[in-house]
């Protein structure tokens, strides 16, 4: 992959922690023996979900699936405030933090958050040069500026193809990267209103 390309990783900025396994528990051989507070918070969040009526679960899941952002920048995970809105204020701040750290909890609502969000890393290219973009090209400086922001990366062979027709997918990728760069990640339209064209 050329420098500057968007790298796709996991979601929610989830990082395995000490309570995901018992590697930090001395003398323990039972992987389920960890009884630290975070596992209690996981249980509390799961209990709240289980206490919801079927209608409340469906409504919450529908709202999350409709308005969860498609993409997030690597350094800006989903926030407690965003998840609070998506879950209609049904959970405490601590429970929401636990859900962000452990997105598998949302599966109890029928939501697989890891399949709904893509985390994108914008990789800036300093002093970008593409073999088919001469310095005399009218777009040369704009292309370099976009590459330095991590918005464009060019093609694997080192070219940019500045005269090529712009495809719809390219347009949406660029717009998505611009919005991520400017910390605009909240969905204003439901996912069902966005239709992909080939």
C-alpha positions in Angstrom: 0.0 0.0 0.0 1.5 3.4 -0.9 2.3 5.9 1.8 -0.7 8.1 2.6 -3.3 5.4 1.9 -6.1 5.0 4.4 -5.5 2.0 6.7 -8.5 0.1 7.8 -8.4 -1.2 11.4 -10.8 -2.3 14.1 -13.5 -0.1 15.7 -14.3 2.0 18.7 -10.5 2.3 19.5 -10.8 -0.9 21.4 -7.6 -1.9 23.1 -7.2 -5.3 24.8 -6.8 -4.5 28.5 -5.7 -6.4 31.6 -9.2 -7.7 32.3 -9.6 -9.3 28.8 -7.4 -12.2 30.0 -5.6 -13.2 33.1 -2.1 -12.6 31.9 -1.5 -10.1 34.8 -3.0 -12.4 37.5 -0.2 -14.1 39.3 -0.7 -17.8 40.1 -4.1 -17.9 38.4 -4.9 -20.6 35.8 -8.6 -19.9 35.4 -9.2 -17.4 32.6 -12.6 -16.6 34.1 -11.3 -15.9 37.6 -10.8 -12.1 37.0 -13.3 -10.3 39.3 -12.0 -6.8 38.9 -14.4 -3.9 38.7 -14.4 -3.6 34.9 -15.9 -7.1 34.6 -18.6 -6.0 37.1 -19.3 -3.0 34.9 -19.6 -5.3 31.9 -22.1 -7.4 33.9 -24.0 -4.2 34.9 -24.3 -3.1 31.3 -25.5 -6.5 30.3 -28.0 -6.6 33.1 -29.4 -3.2 31.9 -29.7 -4.5 28.4 -31.4 -7.7 29.6 -33.9 -5.5 31.7 -35.0 -3.6 28.7 -38.3 -4.6 27.1 -38.2 -6.2 23.7 -39.6 -3.0 22.2 -36.9 -0.9 24.0 -34.1 -3.2 22.7 -35.5 -3.0 19.2 -35.8 0.8 19.3 -32.3 1.2 20.7 -30.8 -1.2 18.2 -32.6 0.4 15.3 -31.3 3.9 16.4 -27.7 2.6 16.7 -27.8 0.9 13.3 -29.4 3.9 11.7 -27.1 6.7 13.0 -23.8 5.0 13.9 -21.0 6.7 11.9 -19.7 4.6 9.0 -16.1 5.6 9.7 -14.1 7.1 12.5 -10.5 8.5 12.6 -8.0 6.3 14.4 -7.3 9.0 17.1 -11.0 9.8 17.7 -13.0 6.9 18.9 -16.8 7.0 19.4 -17.5 9.1 22.4 -19.7 8.5 25.4 -21.9 11.5 24.4 -22.4 10.0 20.9 -23.3 6.6 22.3 -25.6 8.2 24.9 -27.6 9.8 22.1 -27.7 6.6 20.1 -28.9 4.6 23.1 -31.4 7.3 24.0 -30.0 7.9 27.5 -30.8 4.4 28.8 -27.3 3.8 30.3 -25.0 5.5 32.7 -21.8 7.2 31.7 -19.7 4.3 33.2 -21.8 1.7 31.4 -21.4 3.5 28.1 -17.6 3.7 28.7 -17.7 0.0 29.3 -19.6 -0.6 26.0 -17.0 1.5 24.1 -14.2 -0.6 25.6 -16.1 -3.8 25.0 -18.3 -3.4 21.9 -19.3 -7.1 22.1 -21.8 -6.1 24.8 -23.9 -4.4 22.1 -24.5 -7.9 20.6 -27.0 -8.3 23.4 -29.0 -5.7 21.5 -28.5 -7.4 18.2 -25.9 -4.9 17.1 -22.5 -6.0 15.8 -20.7 -2.6 16.1 -17.4 -4.0 14.8 -19.0 -4.7 11.4 -20.7 -1.3 11.2 -17.7 1.0 11.7 -14.4 1.2 9.9 -11.5 3.1 11.5 -9.5 5.1 9.0 -5.9 6.3 9.5 -5.0 9.3 7.3 -1.3 9.1 6.5 0.2 12.4 5.3 2.8 12.3 2.6 5.4 15.1 2.9 6.7 16.5 -0.3 4.6 14.2 -2.4 5.7 13.6 -5.9 3.8 11.6 -8.5 5.5 10.5 -11.7 2.7 11.8 -13.9 2.1 15.1 -12.1 4.5 17.7 -13.5 5.2 20.8 -11.5 3.7 22.8 -14.4 0.3 21.0 -14.0 -2.4 23.4 -12.9 -3.4 21.0 -10.1 0.1 20.1 -8.9 0.1 22.3 -5.8 -3.4 21.2 -4.8 -2.5 17.6 -5.2 0.6 18.0 -3.0 -1.4 19.9 -0.4 -4.1 17.1 -0.3 -1.4 14.4 0.0 0.3 16.3 2.9 -3.1 16.2 4.7 -3.5 12.5 4.0 -6.5 13.0 1.8 -5.0 11.4 -1.3 -2.3 8.8 -1.8 -2.0 8.1 -5.5 -1.7 4.7 -7.1 0.6 1.8 -6.1 2.8 2.4 -9.2 3.6 6.0 -8.0 1.2 7.7 -10.4 -1.8 9.9 -9.7 -3.6 10.0 -13.0 -4.8 13.6 -12.7 -6.6 13.5 -16.0 -8.6 10.3 -15.2 -12.4 10.5 -14.8 -13.4 10.8 -11.2 -15.4 7.8 -10.0 -18.2 8.1 -7.5 -16.4 5.8 -5.0 -13.3 8.1 -5.2 -15.5 11.2 -4.6 -17.1 9.7 -1.5 -13.7 8.5 -0.2 -12.3 12.0 -0.5 -15.3 13.6 1.1 -15.2 11.1 3.9 -11.5 11.9 4.5 -12.2 15.6 4.5 -15.0 15.2 7.1 -12.8 13.0 9.3 -9.9 15.5 9.1 -12.3 18.2 10.3 -13.8 16.0 13.1 -17.2 15.7 11.5 -18.3 12.2 12.2 -21.9 12.5 13.4 -24.4 11.1 10.9 -27.1 13.6 9.9 -28.8 11.1 7.6 -29.8 7.5 8.5 -27.7 4.8 6.9 -30.8 3.7 4.9 -30.8 7.1 3.1 -27.3 6.6 1.8 -27.3 4.5 -1.4 -24.0 3.2 -2.9 -23.8 3.4 -6.7 -21.4 1.4 -8.9 
